[in-house]
Amino acid sequence: MLAAAGSASAAVGFFSYSEQSVRQILSDPPDGRCLTLVTPGRDFRNFTDTTVELFSLPGCHGEHTYMNPHSGLVGAPSWARSFVFLP
């Protein structure tokens, strides 16, 4: 479950993760806005044309790592609380 504000551009492709044992799939997710998960997400997979930055805390704060475009699960952290697709 996500909480975020509006955006005009989007990554092309899909991004998926598991939250509370439920697989979530975002198709053409928005660029440049922080998406915060209600509980820590796991098993992130990036099949978009955009780099995604994942954070350890809500609101895109804390320790962070990057997943390259079309990287699948390469570079995915073991868990994260928020993420943003870089414009």
PLY file of the C-alpha trace (Angstrom):
ply
format ascii 1.0
element vertex 87
property float x
property float y
property float z
element edge 86
property int vertex1
property int vertex2
end_header
0.00 0.00 0.00
1.43 3.39 -1.07
1.05 7.03 -0.09
2.14 9.69 -2.64
1.30 12.94 -4.40
0.66 13.48 -8.17
3.23 13.53 -11.00
3.17 14.23 -14.74
5.89 11.87 -16.07
6.34 8.17 -15.61
8.88 5.40 -15.98
7.98 2.96 -18.74
7.68 -0.68 -17.69
6.86 -2.28 -14.36
8.29 -2.38 -10.85
7.28 -5.02 -8.34
7.81 -5.85 -4.69
6.25 -7.86 -1.86
4.55 -6.15 1.07
2.99 -8.23 3.85
3.42 -11.36 1.66
1.37 -9.79 -1.16
3.02 -9.14 -4.54
2.51 -5.53 -5.69
3.08 -4.45 -9.31
3.35 -0.84 -10.45
2.93 -0.29 -14.17
4.55 2.87 -15.58
5.23 4.29 -12.07
5.53 8.09 -11.65
8.95 9.78 -11.80
10.20 12.15 -9.14
7.80 11.51 -6.28
8.49 9.54 -3.15
6.36 6.43 -2.69
6.17 5.29 0.94
5.14 1.78 1.94
2.98 1.15 4.99
5.21 -1.77 6.02
8.71 -2.70 4.82
8.73 -4.06 1.27
10.91 -6.93 0.06
11.88 -8.71 -3.17
12.08 -5.55 -5.33
12.35 -5.95 -9.12
12.92 -3.12 -11.56
11.80 -3.70 -15.14
11.35 0.00 -15.96
13.49 2.27 -18.15
14.36 4.40 -15.08
16.75 4.15 -12.13
14.93 3.74 -8.82
16.36 4.89 -5.47
15.21 2.85 -2.43
15.35 4.11 1.17
15.40 2.49 4.60
12.94 5.03 6.10
9.55 6.45 5.09
9.50 9.70 3.11
12.63 8.80 1.10
14.99 9.28 4.04
17.69 7.17 5.64
20.16 4.81 4.01
19.61 4.35 0.30
20.63 2.27 -2.69
19.93 2.36 -6.43
18.50 -0.16 -8.86
19.41 0.41 -12.51
16.87 0.35 -15.35
15.86 -3.16 -16.50
17.98 -4.72 -13.73
15.39 -7.13 -12.42
16.39 -7.84 -8.84
20.09 -6.88 -9.23
20.96 -4.22 -6.65
17.78 -4.73 -4.65
18.04 -4.22 -0.89
16.72 -6.92 1.43
13.96 -4.48 2.46
12.97 -0.81 2.05
10.27 1.58 3.31
10.15 4.08 0.43
11.43 4.66 -3.10
11.52 7.21 -5.91
11.97 6.82 -9.67
14.58 9.31 -10.80
13.51 11.68 -13.61
0 1
1 2
2 3
3 4
4 5
5 6
6 7
7 8
8 9
9 10
10 11
11 12
12 13
13 14
14 15
15 16
16 17
17 18
18 19
19 20
20 21
21 22
22 23
23 24
24 25
25 26
26 27
27 28
28 29
29 30
30 31
31 32
32 33
33 34
34 35
35 36
36 37
37 38
38 39
39 40
40 41
41 42
42 43
43 44
44 45
45 46
46 47
47 48
48 49
49 50
50 51
51 52
52 53
53 54
54 55
55 56
56 57
57 58
58 59
59 60
60 61
61 62
62 63
63 64
64 65
65 66
66 67
67 68
68 69
69 70
70 71
71 72
72 73
73 74
74 75
75 76
76 77
77 78
78 79
79 80
80 81
81 82
82 83
83 84
84 85
85 86
